[in-house]
Amino acid sequence: MTTLPLSPDELLTTTRAVRKRLDLARPVPMDLIRECLEIAVQAPTGSNAQNWHWIVVTDPGKRRAIGEYYRRAFAAYAESRAFAGALHQDDSERAGVQRRVGDSASYLAEHIGEVPVHVIPCLDVPGELPAANQAGLWASLHPAVWNFALAARARGLGTSWTSLHLAFEREVAELLGLPATIRQGALIPTAYYTGDTFKPAPRAPLDTVLHHDAW
């Protein structure tokens, strides 16, 4: 498929979390998802293990079931201090943005089961998850997931990186028949998006988070 005419910097700075603007009615061809996944698996993995697996869920009943687990997890999250809409309310510049993020997250929770494609990236991890250096473990998956999101954006698809369903990881694994060693890393609802007005997001000035040689 022909990709959008985006420069590398445009692609990297306008690949946003798409929640309210996912087209819930337009089917996404499996060939297009495969094309994005071919880009995804070009990402690096530790020791070149390539121990990832990609679960693509399009069955309406399974998507609804995953959506129900997600809504249950979101209900608890929305009442927590970590909820996006509750953060930075004492900062007049950020409070409005956070409320909009919280509103869009709530919308996705209500409609995620209707999103035409759920992509669940996984790692094959024999035994228990390690007690230490899980950052090293998941670093073999996260670059590939971001590759998928970038490839999707370049092809007119929107994505949102979510993980709340992992509160019910075992139930979702049973729903999808996953082997015991397959551990889920995220849930990426994927659909065509409506309206192409994506732009770089407001961020704190770099110098407030940049540390050179020492803290």
C-alpha positions in Angstrom: 0.0 0.0 0.0 1.2 3.6 -0.7 2.1 5.3 2.5 1.4 8.9 3.5 3.9 11.6 2.4 5.3 12.1 5.9 8.9 12.9 6.7 10.6 10.8 9.4 10.3 13.7 11.9 6.6 14.2 11.0 5.9 10.5 11.4 7.6 10.4 14.8 6.0 13.5 16.1 2.4 12.9 14.8 1.9 9.3 15.7 -0.5 9.9 18.6 -2.7 7.8 20.8 -5.9 7.6 18.9 -9.0 6.9 21.0 -12.1 9.0 20.0 -11.2 9.1 16.4 -10.9 5.4 15.6 -13.4 4.5 12.9 -15.5 1.7 14.5 -17.5 0.9 11.4 -14.8 0.6 8.7 -13.2 -2.9 8.4 -9.4 -3.1 8.3 -8.0 -5.7 5.8 -5.9 -8.3 7.4 -3.3 -7.8 4.6 -2.8 -4.2 5.9 -2.2 -5.5 9.4 0.2 -8.0 8.1 2.1 -5.2 6.3 2.4 -3.3 9.5 3.6 -6.3 11.4 6.3 -7.0 8.7 7.6 -3.6 9.7 7.2 -4.3 13.4 9.4 -7.4 13.4 12.3 -5.4 11.9 12.8 -4.0 15.4 15.8 -5.2 17.5 15.4 -7.8 20.2 17.9 -8.8 23.0 20.3 -11.4 21.7 18.3 -11.4 18.4 16.0 -13.9 20.1 12.9 -12.7 18.2 10.8 -14.3 20.9 7.7 -12.2 20.1 4.3 -13.4 19.0 1.4 -11.3 17.7 -2.2 -12.1 18.4 -4.5 -10.3 16.0 -8.1 -10.4 17.1 -10.9 -9.6 14.7 -13.7 -12.0 15.9 -16.5 -9.7 17.1 -17.3 -11.9 20.1 -13.7 -12.1 21.3 -13.3 -8.4 20.9 -16.4 -7.8 22.9 -15.1 -10.1 25.6 -11.7 -8.4 25.7 -13.5 -5.0 25.8 -15.5 -6.1 28.9 -12.3 -7.1 30.7 -10.8 -3.8 29.7 -13.8 -1.8 31.0 -13.7 -3.6 34.3 -10.0 -2.7 34.7 -10.6 0.8 33.5 -13.3 1.4 36.2 -10.7 0.7 38.9 -8.1 2.9 37.1 -10.5 5.8 36.8 -11.0 5.9 40.6 -7.2 5.8 41.3 -4.7 8.6 41.8 -3.0 7.5 38.6 -6.0 8.3 36.3 -4.8 10.6 33.5 -7.7 13.0 34.0 -6.8 13.6 37.7 -3.1 14.4 37.2 -1.6 17.9 37.4 -4.9 19.6 38.4 -2.8 22.2 40.3 -1.1 23.2 37.1 -3.3 25.5 35.0 -1.4 24.8 31.8 -1.6 21.0 32.1 -4.9 20.5 33.8 -7.0 21.0 30.7 -4.9 18.7 28.6 -5.1 16.0 31.3 -8.9 16.3 31.5 -9.1 15.8 27.7 -6.8 12.8 27.9 -8.9 11.3 30.7 -12.1 11.9 28.6 -10.7 10.2 25.5 -9.4 7.3 27.6 -12.9 6.9 29.1 -14.4 6.9 25.6 -12.0 4.2 24.5 -12.9 2.1 27.5 -16.6 2.2 26.5 -15.9 1.4 22.9 -12.8 -0.7 22.7 -14.7 -3.9 22.1 -16.1 -2.3 18.9 -12.6 -1.4 17.5 -12.2 -3.7 14.4 -8.8 -5.0 15.2 -7.1 -5.8 18.5 -3.4 -6.5 18.3 -1.8 -8.1 21.4 2.0 -8.3 21.3 3.4 -11.0 23.4 6.8 -12.6 24.5 7.5 -16.2 24.9 8.8 -16.4 28.5 9.4 -19.9 29.8 8.8 -20.1 33.6 8.1 -17.1 35.8 8.8 -13.5 34.9 12.1 -12.5 36.2 12.2 -10.8 39.6 14.7 -8.2 38.3 15.5 -6.5 35.0 12.1 -6.7 33.6 13.0 -3.6 31.6 15.5 -5.7 29.7 12.9 -8.4 29.1 10.2 -6.0 27.7 12.8 -4.0 25.7 12.7 -7.0 23.3 9.1 -6.2 22.6 8.4 -2.5 22.9 10.5 -1.3 20.0 8.5 -3.6 17.7 5.2 -2.4 19.1 6.2 1.2 18.4 7.3 0.1 14.9 3.8 -1.3 14.4 2.2 2.0 15.5 4.5 4.0 13.2 3.7 1.7 10.2 0.0 1.9 11.0 0.1 5.8 11.1 1.9 5.8 7.7 -0.9 3.7 6.2 -3.8 5.7 7.6 -4.5 3.7 10.7 -4.7 4.9 14.2 -3.5 3.0 17.3 -3.5 3.4 21.0 -1.0 1.7 23.3 -2.9 0.3 26.2 -2.3 -2.3 28.9 -5.2 -2.2 31.4 -6.5 -5.5 30.2 -3.5 -7.1 31.8 -5.4 -7.0 35.1 -7.2 -9.9 33.5 -4.2 -11.4 31.6 -5.1 -14.9 32.6 -8.7 -14.6 31.5 -7.7 -13.1 28.1 -5.1 -15.8 27.6 -7.8 -18.5 28.2 -10.2 -16.7 25.8 -7.5 -16.7 23.1 -6.0 -20.2 23.9 -2.6 -18.8 24.6 0.1 -21.3 25.9 1.3 -20.8 29.4 4.6 -19.4 28.3 3.1 -16.6 26.2 3.0 -13.3 28.2 1.0 -10.4 26.9 2.7 -7.0 26.8 0.0 -4.6 25.6 -3.2 -4.3 23.7 -3.2 -2.1 20.6 -6.7 -1.3 19.3 -6.3 -0.5 15.6 -8.6 1.1 13.1 -8.8 3.7 10.4 -8.9 7.1 11.9 -11.2 10.0 11.2 -9.8 13.4 10.4 -6.1 13.8 9.6 -5.1 16.8 11.8 -2.5 15.1 14.0 0.3 17.3 15.3 3.1 17.3 17.9 1.7 17.2 21.4 2.5 19.8 24.1 5.4 18.6 26.2 7.4 20.0 29.1 10.5 21.9 28.0 13.4 19.5 27.4 15.6 21.2 29.8 13.3 20.3 32.7 14.0 16.6 32.1 17.5 16.6 30.5 20.5 15.6 32.7 24.0 15.8 31.2 26.7 13.7 32.8 25.0 13.8 36.3 21.6 14.6 37.9 
